[in-house]
Amino acid sequence: QSRESGRAIALTLQQGLCPYQDRRGQMSITTDIHDGVATISMDDGKANAVGFDLIAGLNAALDEAEASARAIVLVGREGKFSAGFDLSVLGSGDPQQASRLVTQGGTLGLRLFRSPLPVVAACSGHAIAMGCFLLLSSDLRIGVPGPFKIGANETVIGMTLPVFGQELARARLRPERLTEAIVMGQLYPPDMAVQVGYLDRLSTREALLQESQAEAARLGELPRAAYKGNKLAMRQSFIDRIAASLDA
């Protein structure tokens, strides 16, 4: 499905701007490729909930980025990077649909985590549950100060973390904070999220996108084969366990 979407999007590519529209016709994903950096913007006008449409749009955008760019910036709308999985699906009473959504979300996270390109997350606000796993899947995470919450609150809402979430947390969070962050389901303001390992550093709201793009450009100039090889060398054990759980 992602390959077909990618081909359709490539046909509409004009002046470096690649749009993806969900079934309701509301644009949720745009890809702007400039100087080798693909900036993928998520904006559903609400909370950037991770549903089937958003996942399809991100996969299509990643197809285009991996074909045409040297590095990726993933950014949300102002105040909201992503509030997590679409609760209308998880709470629909259809366990097969809920399972399918979680599996697709985990597969997307795995794709980012093992992408051959550098992936920079520009965390523009709240990043909760699946939103925080998109951060953990990225190579460099830059946030902004503000009244935002970042973390995995699955315990608080009565859910057991899927394997992809467990492994991403083990790979990226500081080991001494894992119990607090994952078992206790603690959410953090951005400055604490840096200390725990959800973010690498903070910028400002005005400079976030430009700084993230500059870092992506810098990382994109590194030898691609070496970057990919060393990324996989450091992450292969986590990748293998995630892939096995998803049958990916």
Salt bridges, closest charged atoms under 4 A:
ASP22 OD2 - ARG24 NH2 2.81
ASP35 OD2 - HIS34 NE2 3.25
ASP43 OD1 - ARG77 NE 2.83
ASP53 OD1 - ARG23 NH1 3.41
ASP63 OD1 - ARG111 NH2 2.62
GLU66 OE1 - ARG111 NH2 3.25
GLU78 OE2 - ARG205 NH1 3.41
ASP139 OD2 - LYS231 NZ 2.90
ASP139 OD1 - ARG235 NH1 3.02
GLU167 OE2 - ARG170 NH1 2.89
GLU167 OE1 - ARG241 NE 2.92
GLU180 OE1 - ARG177 NH2 3.08
ASP200 OD2 - ARG141 NE 2.69
GLU206 OE2 - ARG205 NH2 3.21
GLU211 OE2 - ARG201 NE 2.90
GLU215 OE2 - ARG201 NH2 2.49
GLU215 OE1 - ARG218 NE 2.71
GLU221 OE2 - ARG70 NH2 3.19
